């Protein structure tokens, strides 16, 4: 099994596209200045050692070197030793709403950001249970099967967004039905689903599906994100900030539907919670409710030892940077008279 020991360090890789933009900008400025100095056809005579190719090559090597260094910094690891581990707990699926209405900013910074932060905190507090993740909008998708790799679950939740849904809309029933199918067949009454949503259920079949799930031994808890006053839904049109509009061109105001979420929780023999300013209270209440569910014992083959390979990535990264340092900006005599980019 592959994992990063410190996945948060991978965010440093965002520095590379920033450097690329700065490089392109500097190249543009430099070419403008050289054109002021002399026309293109005179440059080879005035500056015979000048090489456009070397600038791009050196930056490419530097970017590759940094990429390998950042990966090494996060410490990629492969599982090297497995053993049977006996655990006691229940299976929990977290269904996260990624419809466009979750982008509304009636709670800061947005419904989706608050929901993801809550789901990550909940994952940490549910340590000991097997956890999986379902994303849903118009359709539902099992993205993380039941696992005890909480770091992977948290990392995936952090990356969730509306662009991961093939089509928009909200169908909570689809998420509940998928959860029923995703639990192991032998698990009859040690399972729970936590739906995190603003309650906009376009088909209105969530409560009926929750009732069916209850008969199948699955508890359904709901967590509401948003406010009764609601908010417009920000979106980008042609690179400019705008708001989601209906067919008549008027901005759409999205409000949290608390009744829908309450009805679903009641039908699913669970509880409804409103994610307000104190998400920790909701986390503790949910944890307490799940602790009351009958546990079951199961065996799992887990990696107990991991081998680190950061040295390999750091070595390759430093090698690229060393090569970049040794290459001069002057044109190579082997490439004299040749323009690799045809310019």
C-alpha positions, 0 to 999 in steps of 0.5 A: 500500500502506498501513502505519503507520511506528510501529505500536507507538504505536497501543497508546496508544489503549488509554488511550481506553477507560480514560478512558471508564470513568473518565468513566462513573464520574465521571458516576455519582458526580456524579449521586448527589451532585446527587440529594442536593442536589435532586430531578431535577424541581427541578434546572432551577429551581435550576440553569437552565444545567445541561446533561447533554448537554454533558458527554457531547459534550465527552468524545466530542470529546476521545476522538475528538481523542485517537484521531486524535492516536494514529493520527497519532503512528503515522504512517499512510503510503501507498506512492507509488512502486513498482519491480521488486526482484530478491531471492534467498531461499526461501518460509517459512510459519510455522504457529502453534498457537492452540488453547486448550492453548497458553494453558497456563502451564507456561512463562512467561508462557504457551505462546502468548505465548512462541510469538508472541514467538519467531515475531516474533523469527524473522521479524526473523532471516529478513529476505530471505525471503518469509514468510507466517503460518498459524494453526491449531487444529481447522482451519487458516487462511492469514492472511498470504500470502507477503510481505516486509512483515515489520512487518505479519507481526510485528503480525499474529502479536502479535494472534493468539489462540484467539478467532480459531479458529472451533472448538477442537482441534488438527489439525497435518495441516490446517496442513501441507496448507494450507501445501502449497497456499499455496506458488506452484505453480512453487516446487518445492524452495525452501520450508519450513514451521515449525510452532510448537505444543505437539504436541497432535495430536488426529487424529494425521495430522501425520507422514503429511502431512509425508511428503507435503509432503516428496515435494512439495519442502517441508521441515517444521520443528517447534518445541515449546512447553511442558513434559513436566510440563504445566499446567492451561489457564486460562479465564474462565467468567462473568468469573471465572478457572477452568480448562478441564474435561473432560466429567466436570468435572475440570480438563484438564492439558495436556502437550507431546507432543515425540514427535509433533513429532519424528515430523513433523519427521523425516517432513518432512526437517526438524528438531525444536527445543524452545523452552526458556529460550533461544529465541535459540539455536533461532532461530539454529539454524533460521536456519542450517538454512533458509540451507542450503536452495537459494535461488531468484531472484524479482522483486517489485514493492515500494514504495520510497517512502512518503508520510506523512499524520500531519499530516492526523490530527494536524490533525483531532485538534487541531481536535476538542480545540479544539472541546471546549475552546471548548464550555462546560458550560452549556446552550445557549440554542438547546437550552433546554427540550430534553433530547436524551437524553430524560432 
